[in-house]
Amino acid sequence: MSTVVTYSEARQNLASLLDKALVEGEVRIKRRDGQVFVVKPVEEKSSPLDIDGIDLGITTDEIVAFIAEGRRDFTS
């Protein structure tokens, strides 16, 4: 269940409210007139293809040479 706070509490404690939303997933703010609003963190969308690079210690020219060699072996 998400935390429900009043508008006044939210205004006075915004930083802690945002921290709580990060931990709990969302926080609800209720106004005097009964309207309720939800504050929740935005989910970062990333591609499964986004990966960290690996330093192999070889140059671009060496990579191109390896590919050319592999193609020569494949066509022979």
N, C-alpha and C positions, 0 to 999 in steps of 0.2 A: 504494500500500500504506500502511496506517495504521501509526503508531508503536505499539510494544508496550513498556510499562514495567512494572516490578514494583510491587506495592502499596506497598512502602517508598519507592520513588522518587516515586510519585504523591503520597504523604502529605507528603513533604518539599518537593516542588516543584509544589504544586497550581496556583498562579497561572500558571506557565510551561506547565504541562500544558494548562490551559484555553486559553491563547493558541495553543498548537500545534494543539489540536482545532479552533479557529476557522479556522486557516490550512489544515490538512490535511483537515478534514471530520470526522475522528474520531480518537480515541486509545484504544487497548486497554490495560486494566490486568489483569495476570495475577497471581493469588494463588499462594501456595506449593502449595496443593492442586490447582492446575491450572485452576481456574475462571477464565474470562476475561470481563471486563465492558467495555462500550463507553461512552465519554464523547463526546458530540457536541453541537454547538450546536443549539438549537431553531430551526427555520425559522419566521420570522414570516410568517403568512398575511395577505395584504391583498387587497382587492378591486380589480379594474381600474378601478372607479368612484371609488376614493379618489384625488382629485387636489387639488392646491393651488388655492385660490381666486385670482381675479384682481380687483384693485381697479380698477374702471372709472371711479371718481370720480362715480358717479351714485347717487341716493337710491332707496329702495324706492318712494317715491311716483312718481318718474320712470319706473321700470320698469313699474309698474302702469299708468301713463298710456300708455306705448308699447304695452303689450299691448291695452289698451282701444281705442286708435287702430287697431291692426292688425285687431282684430275688427270694428270699424266698416267698415273698408275691405273686409273679406272678405264681409260680409253685404250690402253695397250693390250 
